[in-house]
Amino acid sequence: MGRYVRATAMAILPFTAVFVNSAATRAEDLSQFAILAGSAITNTGPSVINGDVGLSPGSAVTGFPPGIVTAPYALHQNDGVASLGQSDLTTAYNVLAGRPSTADLTGKDLGGLTLGPGVYSSGAGSQLTGTVTLDGQGDPNAVFIFNIGTTLTTGSGASVALINGAQGANVYFRVGSSATLGAATMFAGRIFALTSITLVTGTTINCGAALARNGAVTLDTNTISICPA
């Protein structure tokens, strides 16, 4: 088991209220999106998306089919729902960026760490090789925020493990540029990327989303499932 990092939950409680008030109060809100992109969405292979897919202001969506968006979810291609989603994404991204850090992980591989609730910052890029374990400490409302200055990159077969009540719905990765999830990564939580998100072959996001403000989301035989309501 890797190093255990604990941060005070009091420092992150205000975030939950702000996020709920700003981005999760509409019937068709950000939490319904499994994918949201700014410029394009590209898919290769039989990807399965269990959540809404949105693109705004771009109009280039390719690879659906063979990719499928499962009912009752829908593809929103440069429409009002996608535009509203992007507005909410910008709000949420900025709220995340403004949360005070409770631990600095700059230069540390997330793999092998066990982390308690907190706001984890990195002034540069973050790497996940192996497994990062998020420990809810018995609190299903425990919040985990990762504020990453530039890129998020996971190695092949990397994973995010949730224990002791931790929920993917309360895990947020704000990425200052782009994120790349390596082949067969098992990910949990929502990625809020300023630019683009790439999922390499076989990657799964279970209880989470790939949300890109300005760039593209690129898929290759992936499964993405939003968190249960």
Secondary structure, DSSP 8 states (H G I E B T S, - for coil): ---EE---GGGTHHHHHHHHHHHS-STT-GGGEEEEESSEEEEES--EEESEEEE-S--EEE-TTTSEE-TT--EEESSHHHHHHHHHHHHHHHHHHTS--SEE-TT--STT-EE-SEEEEESS-EEE-SEEEEE-TT-TT--EEEEESS-EEE-TT-EEEEETT--GGGEEEEESS-EEE-TT-EEEEEEEESS-EEE-TT-EEEEEEEEESSSEEEEES-EEE----
